[in-house]
Amino acid sequence: MAQVEPVVPTATSATPTPTPAPTAALDAGATAGVAAPVSSRPRNRIQVSREKRPLYFFISLAKKFLVTEDEVELSGLGLAVTTVVTVAEILKNTGYITISSTYKCARVCLC
């Protein structure tokens, strides 16, 4: 009788490996309908939300940013504008910052 050898699977798999997406749109800059890459935003910007985090989270985060950065930018839209102003006023009243400029879109630069 003939002896049958077992078949050993090889190291290659049958599933194809995913290829990375092209980054030409991100490298060329943001165009209509394409979001800007994360690295294009300033590193010292804090985007404040109204309901996701408590108020004192943003205060302590701004204090941590001021240790490494000269300027911190608080940014908020819609209902978060009141939170941005409150955080800026608390930091100003405690002596951590001076408000250098404000914008219509509730972006406050803190120095």
N, C-alpha and C positions, 0 to 999 in steps of 0.2 A: 504494500500500500504506500502511496506517495504521501510525504509529510508536507503540510501546508504551513507556511510561515505567516505569523500575524502581521497585519499591515499597521505600521507605526505612523501616526500623523506627523506631518512636517511642521516646521516653525512658522511657515507662512499661513495667514488666515484667509478665509474666503471673502471676508468683508473688506471693502476698499477703505483706505485711510482717507479721512476728510482733508481737502485742500484748503488752505487759508483764503479768506475772501480778499479780493483786490482792495488796496488802500489808496488808489489814485484819487478818488473823490475826497477823501479826508485830507490827503496831502495838498491838493490843489486849493483847499479852502471850502468854506460852506457855500453851497449854492441853494437856490430855491427848492424847498422840499427836503433838503439834506441837513441833518443836524450837524452843528459844529463839533469838532473833536473836543474831548474833555480837557485836553492839555491847553486849549486856546483860552480857557477861562483863567482869570487871575487866581493865583494861589491864595491870596489873602481875602477872598470873598466868602462870606457866610450867607447862605441862602436860608432865610428864616421862614419857617412855616407857622401856621396858626395853631394847628391841632396835633401835629405829629410828635412834637417834643415840648416839654414844659419850658416856661420862660427862663428859669435859672440855668437851664442847659446852655442856652445861647449866651448868657452872661459869662459863664465859666469858659465856654469855648472861645469867646472874644478875648478873655484874659489870657488864655493859652496862646492864641495867635499873636497877641501883643508882646509876648516874650521873645518870639523869633522874628516878627515882622515889625516894621516901623508904622505901618498903616493897615487898618482893617476896614473892609467894606461890608456893611450889612445890607442885604438886598431882600426885599419882600414885595409880593404882589397881592392885590386884593385885600382880604381880611388880615393878612400878615403885616400890613403897614403899621397897624397899631402896636404890634409886637416889636417891630423894628424900632419904632420911636421910643417905646418903653425901655427896651434894652439899652438904647443909646443914652437915654436920660438917666437911667440907673448908673451906668458906667461913668457918665459925666459928673453926676452928683457925688460919687464916691472918689473922684479925683483920678481915675484911671486914664481918662481920655479928654481931649478937646475935640469938638465937632468942627471939622474943616470945611465941609460943604455938604449940601443936600441936593437931591435931584427930584424931579417930578415923579419918577417911578419908585420913590421911597428907597433910594440907595443912599446910605449915609457913610461917608468916609470918616474914619476915626483915627486920630493921631495920638 
